[in-house]
Amino acid sequence: MGSFELGGKVYQTDEDGYLANIDDWNMEAAGYLAKEEGVDMTDAHWEVVNFLREYYEEYKIAPMIKILVKAVGKKLGAEKGNTKYLYELYPGGPAKQACKIAGLPKPTGCV
């Protein structure tokens, strides 16, 4: 377990740097995690992060890449629901990297 501090609040992380408590997530923490991942957040990045948080709220699971691509395509359109687009935003792996920034648990299965 690790941790980082922002604005006087300590955020606990697991051994891979994912937030230990999903309820600790906020925009400031997301910005910190994105910076740690080398991701410069744009509106397109936030769109995927917000999508993931909504998905998790509904299904209580972080989607693996195959499901993420399909679900993004369904909600945000075919031009965004493809692996090329998502890997351009999150080169470290759309499911893995975007879930970390979104404060979600590490996806299981194929990431």
N, C-alpha and C positions, 0 to 999 in steps of 0.2 A: 504494500500500500504506500502511496505517496500523497502529496498534497501541494497546493499552491495557495497563495494569499492575494486577495484583491480587495481593496477598500476596507481593510480591517476584518474581512471574513475569510476563514480558512475553508478551502474546498478539499475534501478527501477524494483521492482517486485510487483505482485499482492498479495492479502491476503494469497494465498496458496504457495507463493515462486516462481511462474513461472515468467519468464522475461516478463515485460510489453511491451517491444518492441523487436520483433523477430530479427530486424536488429542489435541489440546490441550484439547478440550472437557471441562468438568466442571460441577457444579451452580453453583459460584461464578461461572464465566464466563457460564453461561446466565442467572443472575440479573442480571449486569451488562448483558448484551445486551438482556434484557427491559426493564430500566430505560431503556436508551438508546432503545428502541422505544416507550416509554410504556405497556408492558404490565405490569399488576400480576398476577403469577403466582399462580394458585390450583391446587387439585388437578386441575381440569378442564384447565387449561393444560398442566400437567405430563403429564397423560395423553396429550395430543396430541404433545407433545415426545418422550415416551418411545416412542410409537407410531412417530413419524418416524424415530427412531434405529434401532428394530428393522427398519423397512422398508428403511432405507438399508443396514443390515448384511446383509440378505438379498439385495437387488437391486442394490446399489452405485450407486444413483441416487436423487436427491430427486424425489419425485413432483410432477407438475404438478397444479393444483387439481382438475381433473376426476377424475384417478386417485386423488388424496388423499381426496376425498369418498366415492368408491366403496369404497376400502380401509378407511376409518374405519368406514363403515356396516357392512361385512362383519365387522369385528373387534369394534367397540364398540357396535353397534346403530344402527338407523335414526334414533333421536332425536338421535344425535351425528353420523351420517353424512349431513349435509346442509349446504349452503352457508350457510344462515342461522345455524345454531349455530356453525360454524367462524368465520364473519365476526364474530360477537359476541365470540368469544374473541380473535381476531386481526384487528382492523379494517383493518390495513395490508395485508391479504391473507393468508389462512391458509397457503398454500404458501410464499410468500415470507417472511413475518414469522416463522412458526413454524419454518421451516427455519433461519433465521438464529439464532434462540434455541437451536435444537437442535444448533448447530455444524455444520450440513450445508452443502454448496455451494448456491449459488443455483439454484433449479430452472430448467430450460430450457423453452422452449415457452411455452404459455399459462399465465401465473401471475396 
